[in-house]
Amino acid sequence: MIVATNNGTIDERAHLLSPPLQQSSATCELTFYYHMSGANVGRLEVLLIEGLQESRVWSVEGTQSNRWHKGVVKIGR
């Protein structure tokens, strides 16, 4: 899956939502790859939503060199 914001508008956002994860283990992780390179690169973040509570559990901002990076986020239960 590619989620891109690249048409040049200011404060453009792209979202990828997963369905609720039921009965995950305490060692549950989200693994993904990201590429953030070029002028005006913004922020990539992973949010954990539990009920009405939203928490940022991972974030990176700005250009990260012209290559793919692996992201691993501990989600837990």
C-alpha positions in Angstrom: 0.0 0.0 0.0 1.3 3.4 -0.8 0.0 6.5 0.9 1.2 9.6 -0.8 0.7 13.4 -0.5 2.5 14.8 -3.4 0.3 17.1 -5.4 1.9 20.3 -3.9 -0.9 21.7 -1.7 -0.1 23.1 1.7 -1.0 21.0 4.7 -2.0 18.0 2.5 -2.7 14.8 4.5 -3.0 11.2 3.7 -4.5 8.6 6.0 -4.4 4.9 6.2 -6.6 3.3 8.9 -6.6 -0.3 10.0 -9.6 -2.1 11.3 -9.7 -2.6 15.1 -7.2 -5.2 16.2 -8.9 -7.7 18.5 -7.1 -9.7 21.2 -3.6 -8.8 20.2 -0.7 -10.0 22.2 1.5 -7.9 24.5 4.3 -8.1 21.9 2.2 -6.9 19.0 4.2 -4.7 16.6 3.4 -2.7 13.5 6.2 -3.0 10.9 6.2 -0.8 7.8 8.6 0.9 5.3 8.6 4.6 4.5 10.3 6.9 2.1 10.5 10.6 2.9 12.8 12.7 0.7 12.6 16.0 -1.0 11.6 19.6 -0.4 8.8 20.4 2.0 8.6 16.9 3.5 6.3 17.0 6.5 5.6 14.5 9.2 4.7 10.8 9.3 3.1 9.5 12.5 1.4 6.4 13.8 -1.5 7.1 16.1 -3.1 4.5 18.4 -6.8 5.0 18.9 -8.4 3.3 21.9 -12.0 4.3 22.3 -12.0 8.1 22.3 -8.3 8.3 23.3 -5.8 9.1 20.5 -2.1 8.7 21.2 0.9 9.4 19.0 3.1 6.3 19.4 5.7 7.0 16.7 6.7 10.1 14.6 9.4 11.2 12.2 9.6 14.6 10.5 11.4 16.1 7.5 13.5 14.6 4.8 15.1 11.2 5.8 17.4 10.7 2.9 16.5 9.3 -0.5 16.0 5.7 0.5 13.4 3.4 2.2 13.5 3.1 6.0 12.0 0.4 8.2 9.7 1.5 11.0 8.7 -0.7 13.9 6.2 0.4 16.4 5.3 -1.5 19.6 1.5 -1.6 19.8 1.0 -4.1 22.7 -2.5 -5.1 23.7 
